[in-house]
Every structure is written in C-alpha cells, then in structure tokens.
Amino acid sequence: MSQPPTSDSTNQSWGGRFSEPTDAFVARFTASVDFDQRLAHHDIQGSRAHATMLARVGVLSEDERDAILAGLDEVQAEIEAGTFEWSVALEDVHMNIEARLTDKIGITGKKLHTGRSRNDQVATDIRLFLRDEIDTVAAELARLRQGLIALADHEADTIMPGFTHLQTAQPVTFGHHLLAWHEMLARDHERLLDCRKRVNVLPLGAAALAGTTYPIDRHVTAELLGFDRPAENSLDAVSDRDFAIEFTAFASTLLMHLSRMSEELVLWTSAQFDFIDLPDRFCTGSSIMPQKKNPDVPELVRGKTGRVYGHLMGMLTLMKSQPLAYNKDNQEDKEPLFDALTTAQDCLKAFADMVPAIEAKADNMREAARKGFSTATDLADYLVCRGVAFRDAHEIVGQSVAYGISADKDLSDMSLEELRRFSEVIEQDVFEVLTLEGSVAARNHIGGTAPDQVRAAAQRAREALATLTATDAPGDDR
C-alpha cells in the first residue's frame, strides 16, 4: 500500500513551489477525497481513455500505455475490494489514484497526467458520472410512468370528484386524474433526456484553462468515452457547471411534481377522504395510537422536496460570482449534486414501487362525487343548449343549488317539478346529464375525462413512452 504523506509534508503533485508544508487543518479543510471518491470508477475510465489517446498520438509508447492500463486495473480492483487506502493528504480522488498507480508501476505512472490538469479531469469525471446516473434515473422514471399508465387504464371508469381550490368542482375519473400526474412526469422525462445531451460533452484536453502544447486528439478521447463532441472552449470547459445546475433544476421540478402527488395521496388516505388504500409496506404506525396507519412514504417524499430545492439554490449561488476559469469554489459542487441525485433516485424508486399497489375505493370516490353539486355545470350547459343565455343559465343553476343546500338534496336527487321551479325549459331528459356517469361521458374529446378518452390517452402515453425510451436509449457511452 502507498504511504500517505504526513501532515508536515506537501502534496507531491504540486509541492515543489512551496517552502513550507500545508497546515494540517487546511489540508483537511481543502481536501475533497471524503466525498469525491464516489467518482473513482469514472476517474479511472477517463484515465484509460486519456492514456490510450496519448499513445495514439505518440506522446506515450505502447508499452507505457499498457503498463498504465494494467496498473489502473489493479487500482480499480483494490477500490472495488475495499482495500484501497484513501489519504486526505493527497486531497482528492484523482491524486489518490495517481499516487497508487505510481506506487505500482513506477515513473510511468507519473506520465499519465501529461496533457491534462485536475481542472479538466474533474470536469470530465463529473460528466461521466452524471451521464451514467441520468440513465439510471431515466429508467426509474420510465418504470413509474408505466405503473401510472397501467393504473389509469384500469381505473378509467372509476368516478371521483374533481377539485378546484380543494372544493368539489366537477366529476372526473380516477384514471383521468392519474394521467394528469403522468403528464407532469412525461415533461420531466423529456427535460432529463435533454439535459443529458448537454452533459455529454468532453472537457478533457482543456487542461488547466488554455489547452495544452502536446499533440493531443480530443476527438479520439471523446469517441473512446462516448461523448458526442469535445467542448469548444477550454476556459468554459473547465469552469462550466451549467450541466450540474440543470440536472439539479430537473430534480427540483421532478420532486415538486412528486410532492404534489404525495399531498394528494396523504389526503386520499385520510379518514376524511378515504379514497384509496396504500399497502402496509409503504406505511408505518404510531408508538402511542394503535389505530394509526401513517402514509410515511409520500410524506417523506414531500419533505425531501425542500432539500433538493436547497441544493439548486446552493449550486446557483456557488456559480454566480466566479470569474473564469476554474476556482476552488467548484469543489463545493459535488456534495449538493450527489445528494440531489440520490434523493431523486430514492424518491422515484419509492413511487415506482408504490403507485402500482394503490387500491382505489371506488364506492367512496363515487359517493364523494355526488356531494357538492358537482354536476351543476352540466345543468348550465343543458340550459344553454335549450336557448338560455349562459349568464342566465348560471343564475338559474345558482338558485337551484341554493335550494338544494336548504333542502339537503343534490341536483340529481331533485324531482322534475322541483327543477322546473327555476326554469320551464327543463324536461325529463335533464337527468341524463345530472348523473355522474352522464357527466363524465359527455366530456368525450381528446383531453377529456370520458372513460373512452382515458383509455385512448393511456394507449397514446404507452406508445409515446416506448418511442422515447427506444429513441433515447444510451449506447455504448458508459
């Protein structure tokens, strides 16, 4: 194993300029190895490509390249086995790996860093890491969407109250409501895949900030690592963190949507609504109240949303005053990015597991839709179709609702004689539009809540998802 420098020594990767050692506290304060070792696999991946490219252009011999590649394999094996000794004195993941490589293969290990800097190296590592993680997030997002579509299709005929201002507005179907959730996630999915395109740009070769005098071929490196192209400007390449901010913005929007869904799940599982049941495995109990079944999973997702919002604000604030090019501030990009990523992945997994297991209490939903005069708009439309001006129809229906409140009767429970008190154009056929089934069936157009439209929308969503995942499936860029 390599022997890490003591606190009274300097980092051998840059120590030649310094006349005294780094203070022990400063060494710990400036080190990032405790968290950036998460990038180890991608750091080695980038180093393999860099060494291969250097050999192709003649900067390294083939023997040197082979020694470096073999040494990197050994280092990776140690990391995967958990026997690698990480040193704070070596600051970061990059210098820990390079030092161990040099221990193994000697001076040839020191040639690996030719034509690159830690500035372009870390930018490359983060992009490689985030690209792989985006693919994992996209797969979980697709799984959640599939579950939502299937549940919506199954509940296409289940009637529930639709709300505005959390007040009963008009009857809708549960399937239609679930597909509204799906629309949110479909936009998130597109945003994520669009973000991936801007992640997939190669910084390596920008070196510290100005490029390098060595005859490198950045297109070769980009091809080896599966990047779409090299970054155009060396200053921007090493200092850009837009891609990390963009992912964190995606995660914030995703969590906002999951939080909205969570709020409704929490409401619907309450005794006051009692619209759905969540399996016990997604809930917990109370230490004092034995009857309680708490919807902890959606509550916790709702709570974690603020955490991700905080990371987005932190990332934006981190970058807002940085001059070109690289600054040590950028070391602070990793922990918020890592945590936002892990949080988004965990919340997606929880929802993808939970949503297909939601059990609708159809009778309770239907009974709730009968309350609150949810077919009042249907009565107004009925009157308009019989020549009553809309504003007059609105007034007539308002009067009938006032009567219903005083008589404790829904519109559909009133007799024809009672309804005709408010307008003589009302005939027996009014009851066809005052039923819940008639109300939802009448919204039989694209985007409407009619059961046939819900089933058709579910099929379109299923096909669109299949097309999206087939078109944007990652290639061999991992």
C-alpha positions in Angstrom: 0.0 0.0 0.0 1.1 3.6 -0.6 2.3 5.5 2.4 0.3 8.8 2.6 2.3 12.0 3.4 2.3 13.2 6.9 0.7 16.4 8.0 4.1 18.2 7.9 4.7 17.3 4.2 3.4 18.8 1.0 1.4 17.1 -1.7 4.0 15.8 -4.2 1.8 16.6 -7.2 2.3 20.3 -6.7 4.6 20.8 -3.6 7.7 22.0 -5.5 6.6 25.6 -5.4 6.1 25.7 -1.6 8.7 26.4 1.1 6.6 25.2 4.0 4.1 22.4 4.4 0.3 22.9 4.3 -1.2 23.4 7.7 -2.9 20.2 8.9 -6.2 21.9 9.3 -6.0 23.5 5.9 -5.2 20.1 4.4 -8.4 18.7 5.9 -10.4 21.8 5.0 -9.4 21.8 1.4 -9.5 18.1 0.8 -12.4 16.5 -1.1 -11.5 12.9 -1.1 -14.1 12.0 1.6 -16.8 12.7 -0.9 -15.3 12.7 -4.4 -14.0 9.2 -4.1 -17.5 8.4 -5.4 -16.0 9.4 -8.8 -13.3 6.8 -8.6 -14.7 4.5 -11.3 -15.2 7.3 -13.7 -11.8 8.8 -12.9 -10.2 5.6 -13.9 -12.4 5.4 -17.0 -11.2 8.8 -18.1 -7.6 8.0 -17.4 -7.8 4.9 -19.5 -9.1 6.9 -22.5 -6.5 9.6 -21.9 -3.6 7.1 -21.9 -5.0 5.4 -25.0 -5.2 8.7 -26.8 -1.7 9.7 -25.7 -0.3 6.5 -27.1 -2.1 7.0 -30.4 -0.6 10.5 -30.9 2.9 9.3 -29.9 3.2 11.0 -26.5 3.3 7.6 -24.7 4.8 4.4 -26.1 2.6 1.4 -26.4 4.5 -0.3 -23.5 3.9 2.7 -21.3 0.2 2.8 -22.2 -0.1 -1.0 -21.5 1.6 -0.5 -18.1 -0.7 2.3 -17.2 -3.8 0.4 -18.2 -2.8 -2.7 -16.3 -1.9 -0.6 -13.3 -5.3 1.2 -13.4 -7.0 -2.2 -13.5 -5.2 -3.2 -10.3 -6.1 0.1 -8.6 -9.7 -0.3 -9.5 -9.7 -3.9 -8.2 -8.4 -2.6 -4.8 -11.1 0.1 -4.7 -13.8 -2.4 -5.5 -12.5 -4.8 -2.9 -12.4 -2.1 -0.3 -8.7 -2.4 0.4 -7.7 0.9 -1.2 -6.3 3.4 1.4 -7.6 6.9 0.8 -5.4 9.7 2.0 -6.7 13.2 2.9 -3.2 14.5 2.4 -3.5 13.6 -1.3 -6.5 15.9 -1.4 -8.8 14.2 -3.9 -9.8 11.1 -5.8 -7.5 12.0 -8.7 -4.2 12.3 -6.8 -5.0 9.3 -4.6 -5.5 7.1 -7.7 -2.4 8.6 -9.5 -0.2 8.1 -6.4 -1.3 4.5 -6.1 -0.7 3.9 -9.8 2.8 5.3 -9.5 3.5 3.0 -6.5 2.5 0.1 -8.7 4.2 0.8 -12.0 6.9 3.4 -11.1 7.8 6.5 -13.0 5.5 5.6 -15.9 2.6 6.3 -13.7 3.7 9.9 -13.5 3.4 10.2 -17.3 -0.4 9.7 -17.2 -1.1 13.3 -16.3 0.7 14.6 -19.4 -1.5 17.0 -21.3 -4.2 17.3 -18.7 -5.0 19.1 -15.4 -7.1 18.2 -12.5 -9.4 21.0 -13.7 -10.4 19.2 -16.9 -10.0 15.9 -15.2 -12.6 16.5 -12.6 -15.0 18.2 -15.1 -14.8 15.0 -17.2 -15.3 12.7 -14.2 -18.4 14.5 -13.1 -19.9 14.4 -16.6 -19.1 10.7 -16.9 -20.6 10.0 -13.5 -23.7 12.1 -14.1 -24.3 10.7 -17.5 -24.5 7.2 -16.1 -26.7 8.3 -13.2 -29.1 10.1 -15.6 -29.6 6.8 -17.4 -30.5 5.2 -14.1 -32.9 8.0 -13.2 -34.5 7.8 -16.7 -35.1 4.0 -16.2 -36.8 4.6 -12.8 -38.8 7.4 -14.3 -40.0 5.2 -17.1 -40.9 2.5 -14.6 -43.0 4.9 -12.7 -44.7 6.2 -15.8 -45.5 2.6 -16.9 -47.1 2.0 -13.5 -49.2 5.1 -13.7 -50.4 4.4 -17.2 -51.5 0.8 -16.2 -53.3 2.0 -13.1 -55.0 4.8 -15.1 -56.2 2.4 -17.7 -57.6 0.1 -15.0 -59.4 3.0 -13.3 -60.8 4.6 -16.5 -64.4 4.1 -15.3 -63.9 5.0 -11.6 -65.7 8.2 -10.8 -64.3 10.7 -8.3 -64.8 14.4 -7.6 -62.5 16.8 -9.4 -61.4 19.7 -7.4 -60.5 23.4 -7.8 -59.5 25.3 -4.6 -59.8 21.8 -3.0 -63.6 22.3 -3.4 -65.7 19.8 -5.3 -65.9 21.1 -8.9 -66.9 18.5 -11.4 -66.9 14.7 -11.6 -63.8 13.2 -13.3 -62.5 9.7 -13.4 -59.6 8.4 -11.3 -57.9 7.3 -14.4 -58.1 10.8 -15.8 -56.6 12.2 -12.6 -53.7 9.7 -12.7 -53.0 10.6 -16.3 -52.6 14.3 -15.2 -49.8 13.1 -12.9 -48.4 11.2 -15.9 -48.3 14.4 -18.0 -46.1 16.0 -15.4 -43.7 13.1 -15.4 -43.6 13.0 -19.2 -42.4 16.5 -19.3 -39.8 15.7 -16.6 -38.6 12.7 -18.7 -38.1 15.0 -21.7 -36.2 17.5 -19.6 -33.9 14.8 -18.2 -33.0 13.4 -21.6 -32.5 16.9 -23.0 -30.2 17.7 -20.0 -28.2 14.5 -20.8 -27.3 16.0 -24.2 -25.5 18.9 -22.6 -23.9 16.6 -20.0 -22.4 14.5 -22.8 -19.7 17.0 -23.9 -16.0 16.3 -23.3 -13.9 18.8 -21.2 -10.7 16.6 -21.2 -8.0 18.3 -23.2 -8.8 21.8 -22.0 -6.0 21.2 -19.4 -5.9 23.9 -16.7 -7.6 26.5 -18.7 -5.8 27.2 -22.0 -5.4 23.8 -23.6 -2.1 22.0 -24.0 1.0 22.1 -26.2 1.0 18.4 -26.6 -0.4 17.0 -29.9 -3.5 15.5 -28.3 -6.5 14.4 -30.3 -9.6 15.3 -28.3 -11.9 13.7 -30.9 -10.3 10.3 -30.1 -10.8 10.8 -26.4 -14.4 11.8 -26.9 -15.1 8.7 -29.1 -13.4 6.4 -26.5 -15.6 7.8 -23.7 -18.8 8.0 -25.7 -19.1 11.8 -25.6 -20.9 13.5 -28.5 -18.1 16.0 -29.0 -15.3 17.9 -27.3 -16.1 21.1 -25.6 -15.3 24.1 -27.9 -13.7 26.5 -25.5 -11.0 25.5 -22.9 -11.9 28.3 -20.5 -15.5 27.3 -20.4 -14.8 23.6 -20.4 -13.1 23.6 -17.0 -15.3 26.2 -15.3 -18.8 25.2 -16.6 -21.2 23.6 -14.1 -24.3 24.5 -16.0 -25.0 20.8 -16.6 -24.9 20.1 -12.9 -27.2 23.0 -12.2 -29.5 21.9 -15.0 -29.8 18.4 -13.5 -30.5 19.8 -10.1 -33.2 22.0 -11.6 -34.7 18.9 -13.2 -34.5 17.1 -9.9 -36.3 20.1 -8.2 -39.1 20.1 -10.8 -39.4 16.3 -10.5 -39.6 16.5 -6.7 -42.1 19.3 -7.0 -44.3 17.0 -9.1 -43.8 14.0 -6.7 -44.6 16.3 -3.8 -47.9 17.4 -5.4 -48.8 13.7 -5.9 -47.7 13.0 -2.3 -50.0 15.7 -1.0 -53.0 14.1 -2.7 -52.0 10.6 -1.6 -51.8 11.9 2.0 -55.3 13.5 1.7 -56.8 10.5 0.0 -55.6 8.0 2.6 -57.1 10.1 5.4 -60.4 9.1 7.1 -61.9 12.3 5.9 -61.4 11.3 2.2 -60.9 7.6 2.3 -60.4 7.4 -1.4 -57.5 4.9 -1.6 -55.6 2.4 0.4 -51.8 2.1 0.4 -50.3 -1.3 1.3 -48.9 -1.6 4.8 -45.3 -1.9 3.4 -45.4 1.8 2.4 -46.8 3.0 5.8 -45.9 3.0 9.5 -47.8 3.1 12.7 -47.9 5.2 15.8 -46.0 4.4 19.0 -49.0 5.6 21.1 -52.1 5.3 18.9 -52.6 1.7 17.8 -55.2 2.6 15.1 -52.9 4.8 13.1 -51.6 3.9 9.6 -49.4 6.8 8.5 -48.5 7.4 4.8 -44.9 7.9 5.6 -43.5 7.3 2.1 -45.4 10.1 0.4 -45.0 12.4 3.5 -41.2 11.9 3.3 -41.0 12.5 -0.4 -43.0 15.7 0.2 -40.4 16.7 2.9 -37.4 15.8 0.8 -38.5 18.2 -1.9 -37.3 21.2 0.1 -33.9 19.5 0.5 -33.5 19.3 -3.3 -34.7 22.9 -3.8 -31.9 23.9 -1.3 -29.3 22.2 -3.4 -30.4 24.0 -6.5 -30.2 27.4 -4.8 -26.8 26.4 -3.4 -25.5 25.5 -6.9 -26.7 28.7 -8.4 -25.2 30.7 -5.6 -21.9 28.8 -5.9 -21.5 29.8 -9.5 -23.0 33.3 -9.5 -19.7 35.3 -8.9 -17.0 33.1 -10.2 -14.6 34.6 -12.7 -13.2 32.4 -15.5 -11.7 29.9 -15.3 -11.6 27.2 -12.6 -11.8 28.2 -8.9 -11.6 26.1 -5.8 -15.2 27.1 -5.1 -16.2 24.4 -7.6 -15.2 21.7 -5.2 -18.5 22.6 -3.5 -20.5 21.4 -6.5 -20.2 17.7 -5.7 -22.0 17.2 -2.4 -25.2 19.0 -3.4 -25.2 17.3 -6.8 -24.6 13.9 -5.3 -27.3 14.4 -2.6 -29.9 15.8 -5.1 -29.2 12.8 -7.4 -29.5 10.2 -4.6 -32.7 11.9 -3.2 -34.3 12.0 -6.7 -33.4 8.3 -7.3 -34.7 7.2 -3.9 -38.0 9.1 -4.3 -38.5 7.8 -7.8 -37.9 4.2 -6.7 -40.4 4.6 -3.8 -43.1 5.9 -6.1 -42.4 3.4 -8.8 -42.8 0.6 -6.3 -45.8 2.2 -4.6 -48.0 3.5 -7.4 -49.0 0.2 -9.0 -50.0 -1.0 -5.5 -52.6 1.8 -4.9 -56.0 0.4 -4.3 -58.9 2.7 -5.3 -62.0 2.7 -3.0 -64.4 3.3 -5.9 -67.6 3.4 -3.8 -66.2 6.1 -1.6 -64.9 8.1 -4.5 -68.3 8.0 -6.2 -70.2 9.0 -3.1 -67.9 12.0 -2.6 -68.5 13.0 -6.3 -72.3 13.0 -5.6 -71.8 15.7 -2.9 -71.0 19.3 -3.6 -73.3 19.7 -6.6 -70.6 18.5 -9.0 -73.0 18.3 -12.0 -74.0 22.0 -11.7 -72.0 22.9 -14.8 -73.8 20.1 -16.7 -77.2 21.7 -15.8 -76.0 25.1 -17.0 -74.8 23.5 -20.3 -78.2 21.8 -20.6 -80.0 25.1 -20.3 -77.7 26.8 -22.8 -78.4 24.1 -25.3 -82.1 24.9 -24.9 -81.6 28.6 -25.8 -80.9 30.1 -22.4 -78.1 32.7 -22.3 -75.1 31.4 -20.4 -75.2 34.1 -17.7 -78.9 33.5 -17.2 -78.3 29.7 -17.0 -75.5 30.4 -14.4 -78.1 32.4 -12.3 -80.7 29.6 -12.6 -78.3 26.9 -11.6 -77.1 29.0 -8.7 -80.6 29.4 -7.4 -81.2 25.6 -7.8 -78.0 24.9 -5.8 -79.1 27.3 -3.1 -82.4 25.4 -2.9 -80.5 22.1 -2.8 -78.4 23.3 0.1 -81.5 24.3 2.1 -83.3 21.0 1.2 -80.2 18.9 1.6 -80.6 17.5 -1.9 -78.2 17.1 -4.7 -79.4 18.2 -8.2 -79.7 14.6 -9.3 -82.0 13.9 -6.3 -84.5 16.7 -7.1 -87.7 15.9 -8.8 -88.5 17.3 -12.2 -91.1 19.6 -10.6 -88.5 20.9 -8.2 -86.1 21.7 -11.0 -88.8 23.3 -13.2 -89.3 25.9 -10.4 -86.2 27.6 -11.7 -86.7 27.1 -15.5 -89.6 25.8 -17.5 -87.2 24.6 -20.3 -86.1 21.8 -18.1 -87.5 18.4 -19.2 -87.2 14.8 -18.2 -84.1 14.3 -20.2 -82.2 16.6 -17.8 -81.5 13.6 -15.6 -79.3 12.1 -18.3 -76.8 14.9 -17.8 -77.2 15.1 -14.0 -75.9 11.6 -13.4 -72.2 11.2 -12.7 -71.8 8.7 -15.5 -73.5 11.1 -17.9 -71.4 14.0 -16.8 -68.0 12.3 -17.4 -69.2 10.5 -20.6 -70.2 13.9 -22.1 -66.5 15.1 -22.0 -65.8 12.8 -24.9 -63.0 14.7 -26.6 -59.2 14.5 -26.6 -58.0 15.6 -23.1 -61.5 15.0 -21.6 -62.4 12.8 -18.7 -64.7 10.4 -20.6 -63.7 6.7 -19.9 -63.1 6.0 -23.6 -60.9 9.1 -23.8 -58.9 8.0 -20.8 -58.3 4.6 -22.3 -57.2 6.1 -25.6 -54.9 8.6 -23.7 -53.4 5.7 -21.8 -52.6 3.9 -25.0 -51.1 7.1 -26.6 -49.0 7.6 -23.4 -47.8 4.0 -23.5 -46.8 4.3 -27.2 -45.1 7.7 -26.6 -43.1 6.2 -23.7 -42.0 3.2 -25.7 -40.8 5.5 -28.5 -39.0 7.9 -26.2 -37.1 5.1 -24.4 -36.2 3.4 -27.7 -35.0 6.6 -29.3 -33.0 7.9 -26.4 -31.7 4.6 -25.0 -28.0 5.0 -24.2 -25.5 3.4 -26.5 -22.0 2.2 -25.5 -21.0 5.5 -23.9 -20.8 4.0 -20.5 
